[in-house]
């Protein structure tokens, strides 16, 4: 009887080990993106699903094998969350996850929160840095007013204007030179004949 319980216990343990990556890969993510190089995919979700500004939320990050979509274990990564150019969370120093997933407490701000995850190692081997970027928007984000595009001048009209301006400039320059020469002529001292004694 003890032998049967031991075998049953081993089977349950083995099933748990093999099933856990399958369960993790079946998780639904709010966003999944491939890294810029494409070696991995990164899935993120927040808890609560709709975070509120100023309240601590959980940012869940899963590193996924890009071909099997199963959790990829042993990842070296950094995380940075910014909003309007300012840091909201991180950057954290290079960190290792043996499980292939991590949960981070983040206090998001109103507006667009940019999450940047950099991967620098997979299965204890350094890799060229790969990035995955996400955007988590809270509250009402007012769109920037767009400027109306200015109408471009026709190139032919511009060339004619440029040509006219150059001709007028040359004309003005020539007239200025002539005036300057006349002034020089007027200012030249006239030599008076020497007086003779009588």
BELWO-V955190 format. One record per residue. PSI is psi as a letter, one per 40 degrees, with the letter a starting at -180 (NA if undefined). OMEGA is omega in whole degrees, 0 to 359 (* if undefined). Layout:
{{PSI;OMEGA} {PSI;OMEGA}}
//
This chain:
{{d;179} {d;180} {d;180} {d;178} {d;178} {d;179} {d;179} {d;179} {d;178} {d;180} {d;179} {d;179} {d;180} {d;179} {d;179} {d;179} {d;182} {d;182} {d;185} {d;176} {d;179} {d;178} {d;180} {d;181} {e;180} {e;180} {i;177} {h;181} {i;174} {d;178} {i;174} {h;176} {i;173} {i;174} {i;183} {d;177} {d;174} {e;180} {d;181} {i;167} {i;178} {h;177} {h;178} {i;172} {i;179} {i;175} {h;4} {i;183} {d;177} {g;182} {i;177} {i;180} {h;177} {e;178} {i;180} {h;177} {i;177} {h;174} {h;182} {h;182} {h;175} {h;176} {h;187} {h;172} {h;187} {d;181} {d;184} {e;184} {f;177} {i;179} {h;177} {h;182} {i;175} {g;180} {h;172} {h;189} {i;168} {i;179} {h;175} {h;175} {h;180} {i;176} {h;181} {f;177} {e;180} {i;182} {h;174} {d;179} {h;176} {a;5} {i;177} {i;176} {i;180} {h;186} {i;181} {h;170} {h;179} {d;183} {d;181} {e;175} {i;184} {i;175} {h;185} {h;174} {h;181} {i;176} {g;183} {i;178} {i;175} {i;180} {a;184} {h;177} {h;182} {h;179} {h;178} {h;180} {h;178} {h;178} {h;183} {e;179} {i;178} {h;180} {f;177} {e;178} {h;176} {i;176} {i;173} {i;185} {h;176} {i;182} {i;170} {h;183} {i;180} {i;176} {h;177} {h;185} {h;178} {i;176} {a;180} {h;177} {h;180} {h;179} {i;178} {h;178} {h;182} {h;176} {i;178} {h;180} {h;179} {i;179} {h;181} {i;176} {i;178} {h;183} {d;183} {d;179} {d;181} {d;179} {d;180} {d;180} {d;179} {d;181} {d;179} {d;180} {d;180} {d;180} {d;180} {d;179} {d;178} {d;181} {d;179} {d;182} {d;179} {d;180} {d;179} {d;179} {d;180} {d;179} {d;180} {d;180} {d;179} {d;179} {d;179} {d;181} {d;182} {d;184} {e;181} {h;180} {h;179} {h;181} {h;179} {i;178} {i;181} {i;181} {h;179} {i;180} {h;178} {NA;*}}
//
